[in-house]
Amino acid sequence: MTAFAAEQGQSDGVSWSWEVRSVNGRGLDLRLRLPDGATGMEPKVRDAVGKIAARGNVTVNLKAARDADDAALSVDQTRLDLILDALDAVQERAFSKGVTLGQPTAADVLAQKGVLVATREAEVTWPDVAMLAGLDAALSDFAKMREGEGARLATLISGQIDDIARLTDEARALLPDREAAMADALKAGLAKVMDVTGEVDPDRVAQELAVIAVKSDITEELDRLDAHVSAARALMEDGGPVGRKLDFLTQEFNREANTLCSKSQAVALTQVGLALKAVIDQMREQVQNVE
């Protein structure tokens, strides 16, 4: 389920920002990007995310930096040595030319570019309470976005379940005409056999007809489709994470639809079976987005 949320704030001279995003995934794959030294926050972040997400590839990113006005100052020793060596070389060259130069002050040296640097990296005591509160706010927005998408998906998937139920009823309504057509076809076939052989063993005919009837019967497939529809509707009303269970049900739906098509022996019933497969495939794609 896709979603995005961000939250930013400031505490103790440190500015921070959270970003939480997710894309579809079969399970929960949580990836954390925290500043160096923030490993103490990782268990709390994982726990907070686990309370609102059970599925999806979720990435949580925290950036933190000390504010410019509150930055610590330090001297770049390497740069300082280069500046001092350069000043010494200038003084020696000027002396060799008979030129007297004034001695630079410490302030002059510090004013040289790159000698005095501001440390902007955050120096934070982890875990930071204000940052964790910011994470909770970001996760709250994140959860609301996922709930909104979930509501839209629920409406769409519920409609697809209704379509499966309707098509199952259509298939069941076609059975009487199909049985009559099959009986006529069997009688015609039997008449041709009798024209060729002259006589047929009645018991053998009864056995063959029984085998054909069993192989072509789709009552069980239709009953199982009804049962799967009821199970799917119950899951949609459950309110908890149901993505994996719905994913399993779509596989069961598809299995019954395939069997129905293979047994149909009637154009109208085959068309209904193909329509079932199309709806089930659409439902399977949407279920991948469900929590």
Secondary structure, DSSP 4 states (H G I P E B T S, - for coil): --EEEEEEEEETTEEEEEEEEEE--SSEEEEEE--TT-GGGHHHHHHHHHTT-SSEEEEEEEEEEE-GGGPEEEE-HHHHHHHHHHHHHHHHHHHHTT---PPPPHHHHHTSTTTEEEE-B----SSPHHHHHHHHHHHHHHHHHHHHHHHHHHHHHHHHHHHHHHHHHHHHHTHHHHHHHHHHHHHHHHHHHHHHHS---HHHHHHHHHHHHHHH--HHHHHHHHHHHHHHHHHHHH-S--HHHHHHHHHHHHHHHHHHHHH--SHHHHHHHHHHHHHHHHHHHHHTT--
